[in-house]
Amino acid sequence: MRLRVDPVKCQGYAICTEVAARHFTLDDWGFAQALVVDVTEADVEAVSEAIADCPVRAIRWIPGPGEADDRAAPAPAG
């Protein structure tokens, strides 16, 4: 599994760096960045907690190489 921090949504609360310090850091402006994009099974729980605790939902799971995207495609408008 992989994770992604949306730099536009991040507001610098830094909760993720407290919950999963191995995977997140703050940049020079105080916004979160992913240190380790590929998450091992042992770290999934901590990263999932960081995702759930982010007040602006700036962190999300994304499919890794060879993984299917399980998100449903949006229905076409009209």
DAVENUR-V342695 format. One record per residue. N is the residue number from 0. RES is the residue in one letter. PHI is phi in whole degrees, 0 to 359 (NA if undefined). Layout:
n={N/N}
res={RES/RES}
phi={PHI/PHI}
//
This chain:
n={0/1/2/3/4/5/6/7/8/9/10/11/12/13/14/15/16/17/18/19/20/21/22/23/24/25/26/27/28/29/30/31/32/33/34/35/36/37/38/39/40/41/42/43/44/45/46/47/48/49/50/51/52/53/54/55/56/57/58/59/60/61/62/63/64/65/66/67/68/69/70/71/72/73/74/75/76/77}
res={M/R/L/R/V/D/P/V/K/C/Q/G/Y/A/I/C/T/E/V/A/A/R/H/F/T/L/D/D/W/G/F/A/Q/A/L/V/V/D/V/T/E/A/D/V/E/A/V/S/E/A/I/A/D/C/P/V/R/A/I/R/W/I/P/G/P/G/E/A/D/D/R/A/A/P/A/P/A/G}
phi={NA/235/235/218/256/280/292/282/281/301/247/78/293/67/297/299/289/279/280/223/302/294/253/229/217/254/280/298/260/90/256/290/223/279/278/238/281/274/263/282/303/293/257/301/298/295/292/298/294/298/298/293/276/293/293/248/53/273/243/208/280/228/291/273/302/81/262/282/273/280/289/288/288/293/288/297/287/118}
//
